[in-house]
Amino acid sequence: MKAKTAVLLLILACLIMVGAAFLKIQHVANAEYFLTFALLFQVGVFCYIAYRSLSGKNGKS
């Protein structure tokens, strides 16, 4: 996996988490669902990066 892809995924995950936390602070209805999605997205990103790094599939054919 290219470092650029991993960094972009991590930045996106952080932005989604910040947005979810902001909605929760503002007491937006159903913000818990967005917060849950943000947490699951972060876990998915970490798992994807770990899988791509450990499996040796670094984007090379």
C-alpha positions in Angstrom: 0.0 0.0 0.0 1.3 3.4 -0.8 1.9 5.7 2.1 -0.2 8.5 0.4 -3.2 6.2 0.3 -2.8 5.3 4.0 -2.4 8.9 5.1 -5.4 10.0 3.1 -7.6 7.2 4.6 -6.4 8.2 8.1 -7.1 11.9 7.5 -10.6 11.0 6.2 -11.3 8.9 9.3 -10.2 11.7 11.6 -12.4 14.2 9.8 -15.4 12.0 10.0 -14.7 11.5 13.7 -14.4 15.2 14.4 -17.6 15.8 12.5 -19.4 13.2 14.5 -18.1 14.6 17.8 -19.2 18.1 16.7 -22.7 16.9 16.0 -22.8 15.1 19.4 -21.7 18.3 21.1 -24.4 20.3 19.3 -27.0 17.8 20.5 -28.1 16.9 17.0 -30.8 14.3 16.9 -29.5 10.8 15.9 -25.9 12.0 16.3 -25.2 8.6 18.0 -25.7 6.8 14.7 -23.1 9.0 12.9 -20.7 8.6 15.8 -21.1 4.8 15.6 -20.5 5.0 11.8 -17.4 7.1 12.4 -16.0 4.6 14.9 -16.7 1.6 12.6 -15.1 3.5 9.7 -12.0 4.1 11.7 -11.8 0.4 12.7 -12.3 -0.5 9.1 -9.5 1.8 7.9 -7.1 0.4 10.5 -8.0 -3.2 9.6 -7.6 -2.4 5.9 -4.2 -0.8 6.4 -3.1 -3.8 8.5 -4.4 -6.3 6.0 -2.7 -4.6 3.1 0.6 -4.2 5.0 0.8 -7.7 6.4 -0.5 -9.6 3.3 2.3 -8.2 1.1 -0.2 -6.8 -1.4 1.3 -3.4 -1.7 -0.5 -2.4 -4.9 1.9 -4.3 -7.1 0.6 -6.7 -9.7 
